[in-house]
Amino acid sequence: MSAVATPISPARFAEALRDLSLSSLHLKVLELRTSIAQLDYSNEELRPYALGEATPISTTDSSTDQQQQQQPDPDCVEAIRENEEVIVRMQGRIGLVRAEVQRRGISWTEFQSKEEADADAARASVVNGVNGSGHHDNDASASAPAAADEAAPEQHAAWRDGTFQTGVIRGGQVVSGAGNSVSGSGSGSGPGHNGGSLSDEELRRRIEAQLRLSTNGVNGDDHEDNEEDGGLHL
């Protein structure tokens, strides 16, 4: 097969590629891959005979001939060897075409075969999967303390002990929205004061007392003093 003609050397092949257009380089790569595929197919057909696993069709039925035919066929062995040498040489030429394409500043991606593209994609997915997994683990570890810090803030103690409460005024009376008492003066003491809170009855008495003072003509300054001494802070 390959002994009929001397193949062109890699140096001369690379030099010849410089004069080819981009479309001609595409055709050359396609031609080389087609030849490689044909040689691979031929080798697969010859391999059973080269290994002695298959026997060619014979016109004789003698057991001696059958035993001889089950031996490895040397012609098939030699043919496979020559085909493999040609395949290696053609793969080298594809490498020279790739070098020429990249020398012109063109990406080799558009010259890739489907098998090459799939192999590159598989390698990229494996690399990205490993890096992405590590990055995800780091993010999860870093976000755990942040999630704990972002938990709902604890309620202030002033709301729990009754210092701060909410309420509304209805018909001249203060109605607590969180219990039976509303906030009194923070520093008050005496009857009706329980933890800074006033009962409804104490609150009503204080409001009535202030209303009576206002009705009796208490001036603004005295009224302001009374509010400072025993005023309500809602």
C-alpha positions in Angstrom: 0.0 0.0 0.0 2.2 2.8 1.2 5.3 1.2 -0.4 4.1 2.2 -3.9 4.9 5.9 -3.5 7.0 7.9 -1.2 4.8 10.2 1.0 5.5 13.9 1.1 7.6 15.0 4.1 6.0 17.0 6.9 8.2 20.0 6.1 7.1 20.2 2.4 3.5 19.6 3.4 3.6 22.5 5.9 5.2 24.8 3.2 2.6 23.9 0.7 -0.2 24.9 3.2 1.0 28.5 3.2 -0.3 29.0 -0.4 -3.8 27.5 0.3 -6.8 29.7 1.0 -8.9 29.2 4.2 -11.6 27.2 2.3 -8.9 25.0 0.8 -7.6 24.3 4.3 -11.1 23.3 5.3 -11.3 20.8 2.4 -7.8 19.4 3.2 -8.8 18.7 6.8 -12.1 17.1 5.6 -10.1 14.9 3.1 -7.7 13.7 5.7 -10.4 12.9 8.2 -12.4 11.0 5.6 -9.3 8.9 4.7 -8.6 8.2 8.4 -12.2 7.0 8.8 -12.0 4.7 5.8 -8.7 3.2 7.1 -10.2 2.7 10.6 -13.2 0.9 9.1 -10.9 -1.3 7.0 -8.8 -2.3 10.1 -12.0 -3.3 12.0 -12.9 -5.5 9.1 -9.5 -7.1 8.9 -8.9 -7.5 12.7 -10.9 -10.8 13.3 -8.9 -12.5 10.5 -5.6 -11.0 11.8 -6.4 -12.4 15.3 -7.5 -15.8 13.9 -11.0 -15.3 15.3 -12.6 -15.6 11.9 -11.9 -17.7 8.8 -12.4 -16.9 5.2 -14.9 -18.8 3.2 -13.4 -22.1 1.9 -14.5 -24.5 -0.8 -13.2 -27.5 1.1 -14.7 -29.2 4.1 -11.8 -31.1 5.4 -11.0 -30.6 9.1 -7.3 -30.0 8.3 -8.1 -27.1 6.1 -10.4 -25.7 8.8 -7.7 -25.9 11.5 -5.2 -24.2 9.2 -7.7 -21.4 8.3 -8.2 -20.6 12.1 -4.6 -19.4 12.4 -3.9 -15.6 12.2 -3.7 -14.4 8.6 -0.3 -12.7 8.1 -1.6 -10.7 5.2 -4.3 -9.1 7.3 -1.8 -8.4 10.1 0.5 -6.6 7.6 -2.4 -4.7 6.1 -3.5 -3.4 9.5 0.0 -2.4 10.4 0.4 -0.3 7.1 -3.0 1.3 7.6 -2.1 2.4 11.1 1.1 4.0 9.9 -0.9 5.9 7.3 -3.4 7.0 10.0 -0.6 8.4 12.2 0.9 10.3 9.2 -2.5 11.8 8.3 -3.1 12.8 11.9 0.2 14.6 11.8 -0.8 16.5 8.7 -4.0 17.6 10.4 -1.8 19.0 13.2 0.2 20.9 10.5 -3.0 22.4 9.1 -4.0 23.4 12.6 -0.6 25.1 13.1 -1.1 27.0 9.8 -4.6 28.1 10.7 -3.5 29.4 14.1 -0.5 31.1 12.5 -3.0 33.2 10.5 -4.7 34.2 13.7 -7.8 32.1 13.1 -9.5 29.9 15.8 -9.3 26.2 15.2 -12.8 25.8 16.6 -14.5 26.0 13.2 -12.2 23.2 11.9 -13.0 20.8 14.7 -14.8 17.6 14.1 -17.9 16.7 16.1 -15.8 14.2 18.1 -13.2 16.8 18.9 -15.8 19.4 19.9 -17.6 16.9 22.2 -14.3 15.8 23.8 -13.4 19.5 24.5 -16.9 20.2 25.9 -16.6 17.1 28.2 -13.2 18.2 29.5 -14.5 21.8 30.1 -17.5 20.5 32.0 -15.4 18.4 34.2 -13.0 21.3 35.1 -15.9 23.7 35.6 -17.8 21.1 37.7 -14.8 20.7 40.1 -14.2 24.4 40.4 -17.9 25.2 40.8 -18.3 22.6 43.5 -15.5 24.0 45.6 -16.8 27.6 45.1 -20.3 26.5 46.1 -18.9 24.9 49.3 -17.0 28.0 50.2 -20.1 30.2 49.6 -22.2 27.9 51.8 -19.6 28.0 54.6 -19.4 31.8 54.4 -23.1 32.3 54.2 -23.9 30.3 57.4 -22.7 32.9 59.9 -24.3 35.7 57.8 -27.6 33.9 57.9 -27.4 33.7 61.7 -26.6 37.4 61.9 -29.5 38.3 59.8 -32.0 36.5 62.1 -35.0 38.5 63.4 -33.8 41.0 66.1 -34.8 40.2 69.6 -37.6 42.4 71.1 -36.4 45.2 73.4 -36.8 44.6 77.1 -38.9 47.8 77.5 -41.7 46.1 75.5 -41.6 43.0 77.6 -41.7 44.7 81.1 -44.5 47.1 80.2 -42.4 50.3 79.9 -43.5 50.7 76.3 -47.1 50.0 75.3 -49.5 51.0 72.6 -53.1 52.2 73.0 -55.8 54.5 71.6 -58.1 57.2 73.2 -61.8 56.5 72.9 -64.4 58.8 74.4 -61.9 60.7 76.4 -60.4 57.5 77.9 -57.1 55.7 77.0 -57.7 52.1 76.0 -54.6 49.9 76.1 -54.0 47.7 73.0 -51.5 45.4 74.8 -53.2 44.8 78.1 -55.1 46.4 80.9 -52.6 49.2 81.5 -50.8 52.0 79.7 -47.4 53.6 80.2 -47.1 56.1 83.1 -44.3 58.4 83.9 -41.0 56.5 83.9 -40.0 57.8 87.4 -43.5 57.7 89.1 -44.1 55.9 92.3 -47.0 55.3 94.7 -50.4 53.7 94.3 -51.3 52.5 90.9 -47.7 52.3 89.7 -46.6 48.8 88.9 -43.4 48.6 86.9 -44.0 52.1 85.4 -47.6 51.3 84.4 -51.0 52.7 85.4 -54.2 50.7 85.8 -57.3 51.9 84.0 -58.9 53.1 87.2 -55.8 55.2 88.2 -55.6 56.6 84.7 -59.2 57.7 84.8 -58.7 59.4 88.1 -55.7 61.3 86.9 -57.5 62.5 83.7 -60.5 63.6 85.7 -58.3 65.5 88.1 -56.5 67.3 85.3 -59.9 68.2 83.7 -61.1 69.7 87.0 -57.9 71.8 87.3 -58.4 73.0 83.7 -62.0 73.9 84.4 -61.1 75.8 87.6 -58.9 78.1 85.6 -55.4 76.8 86.2 -53.1 79.0 84.2 -50.8 77.7 81.5 -47.7 77.6 83.5 -49.3 75.7 86.4 -50.9 73.3 84.0 -47.5 72.7 82.4 -45.9 72.1 85.8 -48.6 69.6 86.6 -48.1 67.8 83.4 -44.4 67.5 84.1 -45.0 66.2 87.6 -47.6 63.6 86.9 -48.2 63.8 83.2 -49.0 60.9 80.9 -46.5 59.7 78.3 -48.1 57.5 75.6 
